[in-house]
Amino acid sequence: MPKALEMGRVAKGPRLRLHSVAAGFVGAVLASLCCIPGAVAIAVGARVGTAASLFRLQDFQILFQLAGVGMALGSSWWLIHRSRKRCTIEEHQRNRSRVPMFALSGFAVVYLLLNLVVIPWLERR
């Protein structure tokens, strides 16, 4: 096997992991969109009516969370589907378990960071 082809295969793993973590990141931001606009409005000193109307998005918190998890899992499915065409059979089998794990781990870390650190910090400002 040519050396360039071997190097190309080595680079696929970290790139795929990065893409799956990015999918989890985007899903977590989508899941937190119910809370972020109101906190940002408070932080920048918007009028009370504006902040209150943005906090009405919290009524749809479950829908935002489901959309965020769906985004992370849908992106995982797409990445796995794409890896079937580009990777060897062994790499594809390995990706079937690793990609959702990285995507959901990235989702959980970013979601908790946003909701336990960033949003309360913005609301205190």
ChimeraX commands (.cxc) that place a marker at each C-alpha (Angstrom):
marker #1 position 0.00,0.00,0.00 radius 0.5
marker #1 position 1.40,3.45,-0.89 radius 0.5
marker #1 position 2.52,5.60,2.02 radius 0.5
marker #1 position 0.26,8.52,0.99 radius 0.5
marker #1 position -2.78,6.26,1.12 radius 0.5
marker #1 position -1.86,5.09,4.61 radius 0.5
marker #1 position -1.46,8.67,5.79 radius 0.5
marker #1 position -4.86,9.53,4.34 radius 0.5
marker #1 position -6.47,6.79,6.37 radius 0.5
marker #1 position -4.81,7.95,9.57 radius 0.5
marker #1 position -6.23,11.45,9.10 radius 0.5
marker #1 position -9.83,10.22,8.73 radius 0.5
marker #1 position -10.27,9.18,12.37 radius 0.5
marker #1 position -9.50,12.50,14.07 radius 0.5
marker #1 position -11.39,14.46,11.40 radius 0.5
marker #1 position -14.47,12.31,11.82 radius 0.5
marker #1 position -14.28,12.69,15.59 radius 0.5
marker #1 position -13.98,16.45,15.21 radius 0.5
marker #1 position -17.02,16.53,12.92 radius 0.5
marker #1 position -19.07,14.44,15.36 radius 0.5
marker #1 position -18.11,16.66,18.32 radius 0.5
marker #1 position -19.02,19.70,16.20 radius 0.5
marker #1 position -22.41,18.12,15.50 radius 0.5
marker #1 position -22.92,17.74,19.25 radius 0.5
marker #1 position -21.85,21.36,19.77 radius 0.5
marker #1 position -24.37,22.64,17.21 radius 0.5
marker #1 position -27.09,20.45,18.74 radius 0.5
marker #1 position -26.34,21.81,22.22 radius 0.5
marker #1 position -26.53,25.40,21.03 radius 0.5
marker #1 position -29.83,24.61,19.31 radius 0.5
marker #1 position -31.13,22.97,22.50 radius 0.5
marker #1 position -30.15,26.05,24.54 radius 0.5
marker #1 position -31.78,28.58,22.22 radius 0.5
marker #1 position -34.76,28.76,24.54 radius 0.5
marker #1 position -32.64,30.37,27.26 radius 0.5
marker #1 position -29.77,32.17,25.52 radius 0.5
marker #1 position -31.70,35.10,23.91 radius 0.5
marker #1 position -33.29,36.18,27.19 radius 0.5
marker #1 position -29.99,35.99,29.05 radius 0.5
marker #1 position -28.22,37.98,26.34 radius 0.5
marker #1 position -31.00,40.57,26.41 radius 0.5
marker #1 position -30.51,41.00,30.15 radius 0.5
marker #1 position -26.72,41.17,29.77 radius 0.5
marker #1 position -26.82,43.93,27.15 radius 0.5
marker #1 position -29.43,45.92,29.07 radius 0.5
marker #1 position -32.44,45.51,26.82 radius 0.5
marker #1 position -35.81,46.78,27.94 radius 0.5
marker #1 position -37.81,44.65,30.33 radius 0.5
marker #1 position -40.50,43.97,27.74 radius 0.5
marker #1 position -37.97,42.72,25.23 radius 0.5
marker #1 position -36.30,40.43,27.76 radius 0.5
marker #1 position -39.67,39.15,28.96 radius 0.5
marker #1 position -40.79,38.35,25.43 radius 0.5
marker #1 position -37.55,36.46,24.81 radius 0.5
marker #1 position -38.00,34.50,28.04 radius 0.5
marker #1 position -41.34,33.28,26.62 radius 0.5
marker #1 position -39.22,30.93,24.50 radius 0.5
marker #1 position -38.72,28.85,27.65 radius 0.5
marker #1 position -42.26,27.55,27.14 radius 0.5
marker #1 position -40.83,25.59,24.21 radius 0.5
marker #1 position -37.77,24.29,26.08 radius 0.5
marker #1 position -38.60,20.60,25.52 radius 0.5
marker #1 position -39.00,21.19,21.78 radius 0.5
marker #1 position -35.65,22.95,21.58 radius 0.5
marker #1 position -33.98,20.13,23.51 radius 0.5
marker #1 position -35.52,17.48,21.27 radius 0.5
marker #1 position -34.44,19.43,18.19 radius 0.5
marker #1 position -30.90,19.67,19.55 radius 0.5
marker #1 position -30.63,15.95,20.29 radius 0.5
marker #1 position -32.22,15.21,16.92 radius 0.5
marker #1 position -29.66,17.45,15.24 radius 0.5
marker #1 position -26.76,15.66,16.97 radius 0.5
marker #1 position -28.12,12.19,16.18 radius 0.5
marker #1 position -29.09,13.11,12.61 radius 0.5
marker #1 position -25.61,14.48,11.97 radius 0.5
marker #1 position -24.15,11.30,13.47 radius 0.5
marker #1 position -26.23,9.19,11.12 radius 0.5
marker #1 position -25.09,11.29,8.17 radius 0.5
marker #1 position -21.42,11.02,9.18 radius 0.5
marker #1 position -21.70,7.24,9.59 radius 0.5
marker #1 position -23.48,6.94,6.25 radius 0.5
marker #1 position -20.73,8.97,4.61 radius 0.5
marker #1 position -17.98,6.94,6.26 radius 0.5
marker #1 position -19.41,3.77,4.73 radius 0.5
marker #1 position -18.44,5.10,1.31 radius 0.5
marker #1 position -15.03,6.48,2.28 radius 0.5
marker #1 position -13.61,4.10,4.89 radius 0.5
marker #1 position -12.70,0.45,5.04 radius 0.5
marker #1 position -15.17,-2.01,6.53 radius 0.5
marker #1 position -13.27,-2.14,9.84 radius 0.5
marker #1 position -13.16,1.65,10.11 radius 0.5
marker #1 position -16.86,1.88,9.31 radius 0.5
marker #1 position -17.72,-0.69,11.99 radius 0.5
marker #1 position -15.65,1.26,14.51 radius 0.5
marker #1 position -17.30,4.53,13.47 radius 0.5
marker #1 position -20.80,3.12,14.01 radius 0.5
marker #1 position -20.26,3.18,17.77 radius 0.5
marker #1 position -17.76,6.03,18.12 radius 0.5
marker #1 position -19.46,8.77,16.12 radius 0.5
marker #1 position -22.70,8.85,18.15 radius 0.5
marker #1 position -20.68,8.58,21.36 radius 0.5
marker #1 position -18.56,11.61,20.45 radius 0.5
marker #1 position -21.58,13.57,19.21 radius 0.5
marker #1 position -23.64,12.94,22.35 radius 0.5
marker #1 position -20.63,13.57,24.60 radius 0.5
marker #1 position -20.00,16.89,22.87 radius 0.5
marker #1 position -23.71,17.68,23.17 radius 0.5
marker #1 position -23.77,16.93,26.91 radius 0.5
marker #1 position -20.61,18.90,27.72 radius 0.5
marker #1 position -21.59,22.00,25.77 radius 0.5
marker #1 position -25.24,21.89,26.92 radius 0.5
marker #1 position -24.22,21.67,30.58 radius 0.5
marker #1 position -21.59,24.37,30.13 radius 0.5
marker #1 position -24.11,26.71,28.52 radius 0.5
marker #1 position -26.91,26.07,31.01 radius 0.5
marker #1 position -24.89,25.85,34.21 radius 0.5
marker #1 position -22.15,28.42,33.57 radius 0.5
marker #1 position -22.76,30.79,30.65 radius 0.5
marker #1 position -26.48,31.55,30.98 radius 0.5
marker #1 position -26.41,32.16,34.77 radius 0.5
marker #1 position -23.33,34.36,34.28 radius 0.5
marker #1 position -25.14,36.40,31.61 radius 0.5
marker #1 position -28.23,36.77,33.82 radius 0.5
marker #1 position -26.17,38.09,36.75 radius 0.5
marker #1 position -24.55,40.81,34.65 radius 0.5
marker link #1:1,2 radius 0.2
marker link #1:2,3 radius 0.2
marker link #1:3,4 radius 0.2
marker link #1:4,5 radius 0.2
marker link #1:5,6 radius 0.2
marker link #1:6,7 radius 0.2
marker link #1:7,8 radius 0.2
marker link #1:8,9 radius 0.2
marker link #1:9,10 radius 0.2
marker link #1:10,11 radius 0.2
marker link #1:11,12 radius 0.2
marker link #1:12,13 radius 0.2
marker link #1:13,14 radius 0.2
marker link #1:14,15 radius 0.2
marker link #1:15,16 radius 0.2
marker link #1:16,17 radius 0.2
marker link #1:17,18 radius 0.2
marker link #1:18,19 radius 0.2
marker link #1:19,20 radius 0.2
marker link #1:20,21 radius 0.2
marker link #1:21,22 radius 0.2
marker link #1:22,23 radius 0.2
marker link #1:23,24 radius 0.2
marker link #1:24,25 radius 0.2
marker link #1:25,26 radius 0.2
marker link #1:26,27 radius 0.2
marker link #1:27,28 radius 0.2
marker link #1:28,29 radius 0.2
marker link #1:29,30 radius 0.2
marker link #1:30,31 radius 0.2
marker link #1:31,32 radius 0.2
marker link #1:32,33 radius 0.2
marker link #1:33,34 radius 0.2
marker link #1:34,35 radius 0.2
marker link #1:35,36 radius 0.2
marker link #1:36,37 radius 0.2
marker link #1:37,38 radius 0.2
marker link #1:38,39 radius 0.2
marker link #1:39,40 radius 0.2
marker link #1:40,41 radius 0.2
marker link #1:41,42 radius 0.2
marker link #1:42,43 radius 0.2
marker link #1:43,44 radius 0.2
marker link #1:44,45 radius 0.2
marker link #1:45,46 radius 0.2
marker link #1:46,47 radius 0.2
marker link #1:47,48 radius 0.2
marker link #1:48,49 radius 0.2
marker link #1:49,50 radius 0.2
marker link #1:50,51 radius 0.2
marker link #1:51,52 radius 0.2
marker link #1:52,53 radius 0.2
marker link #1:53,54 radius 0.2
marker link #1:54,55 radius 0.2
marker link #1:55,56 radius 0.2
marker link #1:56,57 radius 0.2
marker link #1:57,58 radius 0.2
marker link #1:58,59 radius 0.2
marker link #1:59,60 radius 0.2
marker link #1:60,61 radius 0.2
marker link #1:61,62 radius 0.2
marker link #1:62,63 radius 0.2
marker link #1:63,64 radius 0.2
marker link #1:64,65 radius 0.2
marker link #1:65,66 radius 0.2
marker link #1:66,67 radius 0.2
marker link #1:67,68 radius 0.2
marker link #1:68,69 radius 0.2
marker link #1:69,70 radius 0.2
marker link #1:70,71 radius 0.2
marker link #1:71,72 radius 0.2
marker link #1:72,73 radius 0.2
marker link #1:73,74 radius 0.2
marker link #1:74,75 radius 0.2
marker link #1:75,76 radius 0.2
marker link #1:76,77 radius 0.2
marker link #1:77,78 radius 0.2
marker link #1:78,79 radius 0.2
marker link #1:79,80 radius 0.2
marker link #1:80,81 radius 0.2
marker link #1:81,82 radius 0.2
marker link #1:82,83 radius 0.2
marker link #1:83,84 radius 0.2
marker link #1:84,85 radius 0.2
marker link #1:85,86 radius 0.2
marker link #1:86,87 radius 0.2
marker link #1:87,88 radius 0.2
marker link #1:88,89 radius 0.2
marker link #1:89,90 radius 0.2
marker link #1:90,91 radius 0.2
marker link #1:91,92 radius 0.2
marker link #1:92,93 radius 0.2
marker link #1:93,94 radius 0.2
marker link #1:94,95 radius 0.2
marker link #1:95,96 radius 0.2
marker link #1:96,97 radius 0.2
marker link #1:97,98 radius 0.2
marker link #1:98,99 radius 0.2
marker link #1:99,100 radius 0.2
marker link #1:100,101 radius 0.2
marker link #1:101,102 radius 0.2
marker link #1:102,103 radius 0.2
marker link #1:103,104 radius 0.2
marker link #1:104,105 radius 0.2
marker link #1:105,106 radius 0.2
marker link #1:106,107 radius 0.2
marker link #1:107,108 radius 0.2
marker link #1:108,109 radius 0.2
marker link #1:109,110 radius 0.2
marker link #1:110,111 radius 0.2
marker link #1:111,112 radius 0.2
marker link #1:112,113 radius 0.2
marker link #1:113,114 radius 0.2
marker link #1:114,115 radius 0.2
marker link #1:115,116 radius 0.2
marker link #1:116,117 radius 0.2
marker link #1:117,118 radius 0.2
marker link #1:118,119 radius 0.2
marker link #1:119,120 radius 0.2
marker link #1:120,121 radius 0.2
marker link #1:121,122 radius 0.2
marker link #1:122,123 radius 0.2
marker link #1:123,124 radius 0.2
marker link #1:124,125 radius 0.2
view
